[in-house]
Amino acid sequence: MADKNLYKPPAAPVRDTGPSPPHSLLLAVLAGLAVDIVGTIVSRVALLVAFVGAFDADRILAAQSRPLSLIFISLVTLGCVFSALGGYICARMARRHELRTTALLAALRAAIALPMFATNAAWVSVVVLPLTFASVMAGGEIGRRRNSAQAREPDVATVV
């Protein structure tokens, strides 16, 4: 019987493969948009279900559009978090022209959100749309910085 040690490390040299190649800019924008919109919708539904379970449903639905109510601030915060995550994913996938790509994503996100805010008071769109745009751009800037930091890292071979 041959001596087969299952716990012996492989004999081949192991290396980091480095960053993945850049994806299509359109694919990066669509992925960021999907993360932003789907994440925002799912988190809003979960938050509203939690609030309706804890409080009166009529009070929650009325407080949803009132400024400085807990439910309104929670919904806006969750939307901004997922917008930043969408911008980050967009920049990390694009790996080039990150700020232009995330600016396109932010403009698309604002254009999609504008009809949703048309039913609310005008101040909602004046406050929330710039916050959404800024969140997407902030996530894109974080992704851009991560891309540039990863590009500066030397390709280090792992010694076995």
PyMOL commands that set and color helices and strands:
alter all, ss='L'
color gray80, all
select helices_A, chain A and resi 25-54+57-63+70-94+98-117+122-152
alter helices_A, ss='H'
color red, helices_A
select strands_A, chain A and resi 14-15+157-158
alter strands_A, ss='S'
color yellow, strands_A
deselect
rebuild
show_as cartoon
